[in-house]
Amino acid sequence: MNAKQHWEERYSEQNRIWSGRVNVRLVEVASALDPGVALDLGSGEGGDAMWLAERGWRVVAVDISDTALRRAAEDAAARGVGDRIDFQQHDLSESFPEGEFDLVNVQFLHSTLPLDRTAILSAAARAVRSGGLLLIVDHSGPPPWASKLDGHHHTFAPPDEVVAALNLPEAEWEPAEIDARTREVRTPEGEPAAWVDNVIILRRR
């Protein structure tokens, strides 16, 4: 099974996979920014893209799954922001959207299949225009209720290692934040738990 087939199967299992809510780390970062043009990689069912569009951004929302993109486009039209979002299907291991962006948003780009994240994140960095931001948010590890993720090919690297692997020129980039933030979540049984997000915010000079 290739990556596209995997994600199509995943999305076909339920009418909705994600909550539809915007990721909290995007809110924390983008609420203070003037609207511009954003790229949302791994956009899923569109929660982040629609939140940005409702605040005046123009967004290119990219996912590998046609099903996810269809659901997102339907919701965006219902929320009155369909004309502000360009939904594009890409397998980021093979193709990447064109253009330069004021904000590139990469939230939890983890995969149960092998994935060259460094190559994808490097392409994301190249898509940031001068003065723009690259926002990368990763899980620091498996969910607190799981000691490991069987069959999961993703390595949960600390944020400084993620940045180092990108090998970005210091003359062109400055770190706005490289940190870990704790988030309150609920276990499948409804119990409270804490999960740590690795947050990387890089500004192109």
N, C-alpha and C positions, 0 to 999 in steps of 0.2 A: 504494500500500500504506500503510495507516495503522499507527500504532505497535503496536497489539495484534497485527495480522497479522504485522508484522515480527518481533516477539519470539516469537510462536508458531512461525513458520517457523524461527527461529534455534534454538529448543529442540528442534524436531522433527528437526533434522539429526543429533543424537547422543543416545545414551541419557543421557549426563551432559555438561553444559557446564563446570561448575565442579568444583573439587577436593573440595568437601564440608567443607573445613577452615574454621575461623573465621578472620576477618581479624585479622592480628596487631595492628593499631592498636586494634581493639576490646578485645582482651585486655589491652593495655597500659593502657587507660583504665578498663575496667569491672572488672578484677580487684580493685581497691581500693574498689569501691562496694558499699554494702549493697543487696541485691536489692530491686527494686521493680517498677514497671510500665514496660516498654520498648516503643518503636515502632521497627520495623526497616523502613526504606523501600528499595524495590528489593531485596527479600530473596532473590530468585533461588531456588536450590534449598535454602535454609534453613540454611546453615552457621552464620551468626551467631545466628539465632533459637534454634537448638537448643543452641548453647553457652550462651547466656544462660539458657534454660529449665533446663538441667542444673545451673545454679548458683542456682536458686531464683527467677528472674525469671518474671513473667508477661509474655507478649510478644504484641503485634499485629504480624504479619508481612505486609507488603504488596508485591505485585508485579502487573505488568500481565498476566503470562502465566499462564493457567490450568494449562498443562502444568508450569511451574516450581512452582506452588503444590501441585499434585497430588503431584509427586515429593517435595517437602518434607514434606507431610503424611504420606506413607507412611513416610518415614525417621524423622520425629518419633515416630510411633506405634511403630515398631520400636525406637527408643531409649528408649521409656517416658516421653516428655515431650509427647505429642500433646495431652494435656488442659491443658497450660500455654501453648499457642500458639494464637492465633486467626488463621488464615490468611484474608486478605481480598484480593480482586481489585479493583484500582483503576488506572485511567489517571490518574496524578497531575496531568495537565494538565486533567482534567475533574472529578475528585472526590478527596476526602481523608478518611481515617478519622476518626471522632469520638473525643473523649476528651482527657485530659491525661496526661502521661507524665513519669516521673522521668528517663528517658533516651530521646533520639531519636537513632537511629543511621542515618547516611547515608553509605554507603561507595561511592565511585566511581560516582556518579550521572552517568555520561557516556552519550551516545547518538549513534548514527550518523544519527539523524533530528533535525530541529529540536526543541528542548526549551527551555521557559522555566524554566531552573533557578532563577533568582532568585525567581520566584513560588512555586515548590515549596519552596525553602528558607525563604522567609518563612512559608509555612504550617507548615513543620516547627517553626520557632521559636515560633509561636503555640501549638503543641501541647505545649510544655515547661511543666510546672508550676513554681511558685515553688520555688527551691532545686535544680531539675533541670538536666541537662546536654544541650546540643546538640553532637553529635560529627559533624563533616563531614570526610571523608577523600577527597582527590582525587589523581589522578595529576598530577604537575607538568608532564608532557608525554607525547608518544608513547613507546612502548617504546624502550629504548636501541638496539635492533636495527632500528628503523624511523625514518627521518628525518621522515616525515609519515604521516598517515592519510588516504588518498584517500577522498573522499566523506564524511568525518566532519565533522559540523556543530558539534562541541563546541569551545569555545575554552578553552584551558588557562590560566586566570587565576591569578595569584599569590594566596595566601591573604588578604592584606590587602585586595585588591580584592573578593574574594568577600564578606568581612565588611562592607566599606564599602557594597556594593550592597544589603545587607539593611537598612541604615539603622536599626539597632536602638537604642532609647533608652538612653543611658548610665545613666540612673537605674534601669533595669530589668535591665541586662545587664552582666556583667563578663567579659573574656577570661581564661580559665584557661591557654590556650596558642594561639598562632598561629605555626606553625613549619613547617619542612620536615625530614623524616626520611628517611634513606637506607635502602633495603632491598635485600638481596642476592637476585637472581633468576637464572633460567637462560634463555638464549636458546632458540629452537626447535631449535637444533643441540646444546643441552646445555652450552653454554659459560657460565661465570659472568659476571654483569653486575650493575650497580647501577642501581636505579630509585628516584627520589625521590618520596615521598608528601608532599603538603601536608596538614597536620593542623590542624584548627580545633576548639578546645574552648571553648564559651561556656557560662557559668553564668547562669541566671536568678536574680536576687537575691530 
